[in-house]
Amino acid sequence: MARRARRDDDGISVDELLKATGATARPLTGGSLPPRPPVPGGMSPEERIEQRAREAAAAQQRAGTRIRWVSAICGAVAVLGSLVVIAVTTSSPGREASPALVPLLPATTPKPITSAKPPPSPTPIPTVMAGRQTTTPTPTTPPSSSAAPPPAPCSVRFTVQDQWDDGFTAAVAITNKGAKAFSPWTLSWTFAAGQRVTHGWDGDYDQSGGRVTVNAAEWNTTLAPGATVTTGFNGSIRGGNPVPGAFTLNGAACEAG
């Protein structure tokens, strides 16, 4: 390939080199060279270069003319758009005219405000009512009774001896504080938290709702004055287990203690 390229370079003529480089051939001994034959196509290389230069200048001039026209059109469109926006804004029906300036009044010194005295209150005129004068009776409170209520003839001590998740054991001690014997005796109270008696001893137990009634057994039928009898039971609970606060013995209220 290198040999072939070298042979091709050797085969290039002087005219082709002059045409490619744009140089002018001069004789070595002086004088002028004979005119070169015209290049096929009727145009010399110089003329062809000048023609291309003229064509490039004409194309550049046409491009500059287009750019100037486009710039002028864009500027005109921008001006027209601004005029349209200004016209629409100034002619809008919702636009209110700016209020006229109100001239300021000259400053004046305020007068001090004096508080008016209230009118004197009218003097009441006494009136005399004809007729019989009535007096309102003063309410009288009845004299309080100084006599103290009689003491309770009995006392009851309710003790929870044991308790677990759903049940408990309780003991009930009944004391006769009166002068008469209770024979036979019946004790009653009311549970407030839904407790139930499941099994009792030293007495016959009965329950209706929250009301519990204990009747004397065969061996403790009589409760003598000053004596104490004890009974007990097992019960079930649903939540709390409050101790009863009121007891009755044969219908008489007893002290809870």
C-alpha positions as CSV (number, residue, x, y, z in Angstrom):
1,M,0.0,0.0,0.0
2,A,2.9,2.4,0.8
3,R,4.5,1.8,-2.6
4,R,1.2,2.4,-4.4
5,A,0.6,5.7,-2.5
6,R,4.1,6.9,-3.4
7,R,3.6,6.1,-7.1
8,D,0.3,8.0,-7.0
9,D,2.1,11.1,-5.5
10,D,4.7,10.9,-8.2
11,G,2.0,10.9,-10.8
12,I,0.6,14.3,-9.7
13,S,1.3,17.0,-12.2
14,V,2.6,20.5,-11.5
15,D,-0.6,22.1,-12.7
16,E,-2.6,20.1,-10.1
17,L,-0.2,21.2,-7.4
18,L,-0.4,24.8,-8.4
19,K,-4.2,24.5,-8.5
20,A,-4.3,22.9,-5.1
21,T,-1.9,25.3,-3.4
22,G,-2.9,28.5,-5.3
23,A,0.7,29.3,-6.1
24,T,2.0,31.0,-9.3
25,A,4.6,29.2,-11.4
26,R,7.7,31.2,-12.5
27,P,10.5,30.2,-14.9
28,L,13.8,29.5,-13.4
29,T,15.7,31.4,-16.1
30,G,13.5,34.5,-16.1
31,G,10.7,35.5,-18.3
32,S,7.1,34.5,-18.1
33,L,5.5,31.1,-18.4
34,P,3.2,30.4,-21.2
35,P,-0.5,30.7,-20.2
36,R,-1.9,27.5,-18.7
37,P,-4.5,25.8,-20.6
38,P,-8.0,26.3,-19.2
39,V,-9.4,23.8,-16.8
40,P,-12.1,21.7,-18.1
41,G,-15.4,23.3,-17.3
42,G,-14.5,26.8,-18.6
43,M,-13.4,28.2,-15.2
44,S,-10.0,28.7,-13.7
45,P,-9.3,27.8,-10.0
46,E,-9.1,31.5,-9.2
47,E,-12.4,32.3,-10.8
48,R,-14.0,29.3,-9.0
49,I,-12.7,30.5,-5.6
50,E,-14.0,34.0,-6.3
51,Q,-17.4,32.6,-7.3
52,R,-17.6,30.5,-4.1
53,A,-16.6,33.6,-2.0
54,R,-19.4,35.6,-3.7
55,E,-21.9,32.9,-3.1
56,A,-20.9,32.7,0.6
57,A,-21.2,36.5,1.0
58,A,-24.6,36.4,-0.6
59,A,-25.9,33.6,1.6
60,Q,-24.5,35.5,4.7
61,Q,-26.3,38.6,3.6
62,R,-29.6,36.8,3.1
63,A,-29.3,35.2,6.6
64,G,-28.6,38.6,8.2
65,T,-31.7,40.0,6.4
66,R,-33.9,37.2,7.8
67,I,-32.5,37.7,11.3
68,R,-33.3,41.4,11.1
69,W,-36.9,40.7,9.9
70,V,-37.5,38.1,12.7
71,S,-36.2,40.6,15.3
72,A,-38.4,43.3,14.0
73,I,-41.5,41.1,14.0
74,C,-40.8,39.8,17.6
75,G,-40.4,43.4,18.9
76,A,-43.6,44.5,17.2
77,V,-45.5,41.5,18.8
78,A,-44.1,42.3,22.2
79,V,-45.2,45.9,21.9
80,L,-48.7,45.0,20.8
81,G,-49.0,42.5,23.6
82,S,-48.0,45.1,26.2
83,L,-50.6,47.6,24.7
84,V,-53.3,44.9,24.9
85,V,-52.5,44.1,28.5
86,I,-52.6,47.8,29.5
87,A,-55.9,48.3,27.7
88,V,-57.6,45.3,29.3
89,T,-56.3,46.3,32.8
90,T,-57.5,49.9,32.6
91,S,-60.9,49.0,31.1
92,S,-61.7,46.2,33.6
93,P,-65.1,46.7,35.2
94,G,-63.9,45.4,38.6
95,R,-61.2,48.0,38.8
96,E,-62.1,50.8,41.1
97,A,-60.9,54.3,40.7
98,S,-58.5,55.5,43.2
99,P,-60.2,57.5,45.9
100,A,-59.7,61.2,45.9
101,L,-57.5,62.6,48.5
102,V,-59.4,64.1,51.4
103,P,-57.8,67.3,52.6
104,L,-56.7,67.2,56.2
105,L,-58.5,69.4,58.6
106,P,-56.5,71.8,60.7
107,A,-55.6,70.4,64.1
108,T,-57.7,71.6,67.0
109,T,-57.1,71.4,70.7
110,P,-59.7,69.1,72.2
111,K,-61.8,70.5,75.0
112,P,-61.6,68.8,78.3
113,I,-64.6,66.7,79.1
114,T,-66.2,67.6,82.4
115,S,-68.3,65.0,84.1
116,A,-71.8,66.2,84.9
117,K,-72.9,65.8,88.5
118,P,-75.7,63.3,89.0
119,P,-79.1,64.9,89.8
120,P,-80.0,64.8,93.5
121,S,-82.1,61.9,94.5
122,P,-85.7,62.9,95.4
123,T,-86.6,63.1,99.1
124,P,-89.0,60.4,100.0
125,I,-92.3,61.7,101.2
126,P,-93.8,59.6,104.0
127,T,-97.3,58.3,103.4
128,V,-99.9,57.6,106.0
129,M,-102.0,54.5,105.4
130,A,-105.5,54.7,106.8
131,G,-106.9,51.6,108.4
132,R,-105.9,49.1,111.0
133,Q,-102.3,48.3,111.5
134,T,-101.5,44.6,111.4
135,T,-98.5,43.0,112.9
136,T,-96.7,39.9,111.5
137,P,-96.5,37.2,114.2
138,T,-93.0,36.0,114.9
139,P,-92.7,32.3,114.2
140,T,-91.9,30.3,117.2
141,T,-89.9,27.1,117.2
142,P,-91.2,24.2,119.2
143,P,-89.1,23.4,122.2
144,S,-86.6,20.6,121.4
145,S,-87.1,17.5,123.3
146,S,-84.3,17.1,125.8
147,A,-85.0,13.4,126.3
148,A,-82.3,11.3,124.6
149,P,-83.4,8.3,122.6
150,P,-83.3,5.0,124.4
151,P,-80.2,2.9,123.9
152,A,-80.3,0.1,121.4
153,P,-81.2,-3.2,123.2
154,C,-78.5,-5.1,121.2
155,S,-75.2,-4.8,119.3
156,V,-73.9,-6.9,116.4
157,R,-70.2,-7.4,115.4
158,F,-69.8,-8.7,111.8
159,T,-66.2,-10.0,111.2
160,V,-64.8,-11.4,107.9
161,Q,-62.5,-14.1,109.1
162,D,-61.2,-15.3,105.6
163,Q,-61.7,-14.3,102.0
164,W,-60.6,-15.7,98.6
165,D,-61.4,-14.9,94.9
166,D,-65.1,-15.8,94.9
167,G,-66.0,-16.5,98.6
168,F,-65.4,-15.6,102.2
169,T,-66.1,-16.8,105.8
170,A,-67.7,-14.5,108.4
171,A,-68.6,-14.6,112.1
172,V,-71.6,-12.7,113.6
173,A,-71.6,-12.0,117.4
174,I,-74.9,-10.8,118.9
175,T,-75.0,-9.2,122.4
176,N,-78.2,-8.5,124.4
177,K,-77.7,-5.1,126.0
178,G,-81.3,-4.8,127.3
179,A,-83.0,-5.9,130.5
180,K,-85.2,-8.6,128.8
181,A,-84.2,-11.9,127.2
182,F,-84.7,-12.5,123.4
183,S,-86.2,-16.0,123.2
184,P,-86.3,-17.1,120.5
185,W,-84.2,-14.5,118.6
186,T,-84.1,-13.6,114.9
187,L,-81.3,-11.4,113.3
188,S,-81.6,-9.7,109.9
189,W,-79.3,-7.6,107.7
190,T,-79.0,-6.7,103.9
191,F,-76.0,-7.3,101.7
192,A,-75.1,-4.4,99.4
193,A,-72.8,-6.1,96.8
194,G,-74.7,-9.2,95.9
195,Q,-73.1,-11.6,98.4
196,R,-74.8,-14.9,98.9
197,V,-74.8,-17.2,102.0
198,T,-73.9,-20.7,100.9
199,H,-73.6,-22.5,104.3
200,G,-74.2,-21.5,107.9
201,W,-73.8,-22.9,111.5
202,D,-75.2,-22.1,114.9
203,G,-78.3,-20.7,113.3
204,D,-80.8,-21.3,110.5
205,Y,-79.9,-19.0,107.5
206,D,-82.4,-17.9,104.9
207,Q,-81.8,-15.3,102.1
208,S,-84.2,-13.5,99.7
209,G,-82.3,-11.1,97.3
210,G,-79.9,-9.2,99.5
211,R,-81.9,-9.7,102.7
212,V,-80.5,-12.3,105.1
213,T,-82.4,-13.8,108.1
214,V,-80.8,-15.9,110.9
215,N,-83.1,-17.8,113.3
216,A,-81.9,-19.2,116.6
217,A,-80.8,-22.9,116.6
218,E,-82.2,-25.4,119.1
219,W,-79.2,-25.0,121.5
220,N,-79.1,-21.2,121.6
221,T,-82.7,-20.3,121.5
222,T,-82.6,-17.9,124.4
223,L,-80.3,-14.8,124.5
224,A,-80.3,-13.6,128.1
225,P,-79.5,-9.9,129.1
226,G,-75.8,-9.3,128.9
227,A,-75.2,-12.6,127.0
228,T,-73.6,-13.0,123.6
229,V,-74.3,-15.7,121.0
230,T,-72.1,-16.3,118.0
231,T,-73.1,-17.7,114.6
232,G,-71.2,-17.9,111.3
233,F,-71.5,-18.8,107.6
234,N,-69.6,-19.2,104.3
235,G,-70.6,-16.9,101.4
236,S,-69.9,-16.2,97.8
237,I,-69.0,-12.8,96.3
238,R,-69.1,-11.3,92.8
239,G,-66.8,-8.3,93.3
240,G,-66.6,-6.3,96.5
241,N,-67.4,-7.6,100.0
242,P,-68.5,-4.6,102.1
243,V,-69.6,-5.3,105.7
244,P,-73.3,-4.7,106.4
245,G,-73.9,-1.6,108.4
246,A,-77.4,-2.1,109.8
247,F,-78.8,-5.0,111.8
248,T,-82.2,-5.7,113.5
249,L,-82.8,-8.2,116.3
250,N,-86.5,-9.3,116.6
251,G,-87.3,-6.0,114.7
252,A,-85.3,-3.7,117.0
253,A,-82.3,-1.8,115.5
254,C,-78.9,-2.9,117.0
255,E,-75.6,-1.1,117.2
256,A,-73.1,-2.2,114.6
257,G,-69.7,-2.6,116.1
